Amino acid sequence: MCKFLSALVLRNGDVLTHPMLDSHSDLLTYFQIPDTSSSAHRPFAKVELNPGSDWLDVSTWTFKLDEDTTPSWWEDGQGAEETLRRRAAAMIRTSGSHTLIVDGCWIVGGTASLEDVRGGRLLYVGDSAQIFDVGGSARISHVRGSAQISYVGDSAQISDVGGSARITHVRGSAQISYVGDSAQISHVRGSAQISYVGDSAQISHVRGSARISHVRGSARISHVRELAQIDDVRGSARISHVWGSAQISYVGDSAQISHVRVSARISHVRGSARIDDVGDSAQLDQSAQNHVVPS
């Protein structure tokens, strides 16, 4: 599978990349290069420069020729490798404040801050970096360290949040696809979606028609209100303060739910899951009622 940073090296030495494309096939299509010959005789070679454990130091990244058969004209690829390392280094920001990002591919760490991200993609956010106001079709992946991201909206996408990273004010139709470690997310609203929460991650203040699916580990979610939905809660996860017409549709293992009020609904409760402090107007199906702990 193709990975960042993918490139095509032409026989004349040109190195072709695109900040939004990691697939060699997509690069061939974008640059209108036919792929009809065998590997040994093609006028291009597929290469990659892959980050290791240190995204901020391109000298540690691994360069490789991604071909089953080495092209007959290929030598050592040193020129292409040096070009890719320079391009990768130009994507990295470790200090200073950068006011507007509308395109391109970026790697952010150190004490750097981005104040308005409307497009492009942030492949890595780490250390104590700060990102403010993420919107449009922006994409952010690999959020680590004590990085902070605030105000995520529109159709922005964030994936793989870990460490002690913090994300606040997620709105619109924004999507967050994996939250783990001790990461924290707060104030999730609108039709925002979070697809996996695990480890000891914490999510608070989920409202509107926001939706969270697959809650695992010892994750904690608090203050779920309005039309918010949570699907499939397991492990030793804990959810507290479920109010309004919020819904929780499956609870299993040793998960715990507490402080259920107004017309909140809980269904399909299994295992040794526990529900306590349930208000009179809350709606629990029979399986949920069977797991209510007497006060």
QUIJOVEN-V745108 format. One line per field, one symbol per residue. ss: DSSP state (a for helix, b for strand, c for the rest). burial: I if it has 9 or more other C-alpha atoms within 8 Angstrom, else O. Layout:
ss=???
burial=???
This chain:
ss=cccccbbbbbccccbbcccccccaaaaaaaccccccccaaaccbbbbbbbcccccccaaacbbbbccccccccccccaaaaaaaaaaaaaabbcccbbccbcccbbbbccccbbccbcccbbbbbccccbbbbbccccbbbbbccccbbbbbccccbbbbbccccbbbbbccccbbccbccccbbbbbccccbbccbccccbbbbbccccbbbbbccccbbbbbccccbbbbbccccbbbbbccccbbccbccccbbbbbccccbbccbccccbbbbbccccbbcaaaaccbccc
burial=OOIIIIIIIIIOOOIIIOOOIIIIOIIIIOOOOOOOOOIOOIOIIIIIIIIOOIIIOIOOIIIOIOIOOIIOOOOOOOOIIOIIIOOIIOIIIIIOOIOIIOOIIIIIIIIIIIIIIIIIIIIIIIIIIIIIIIIIIIIIIIIIIIIIIIIIIIIIIIIIIIIIIIIIIIIIIIIIIIIIIIIIIIIIIIIIIIIIIIIIIIIIIIIIIIIIIIIIIIIIIIIIIIIIIIIIIIIIIIIIIIIIIIIIIIIIIIIIIIIIIIIIIIIIIIOIIIIIIIIOOIOIIOIIOOIIOOO
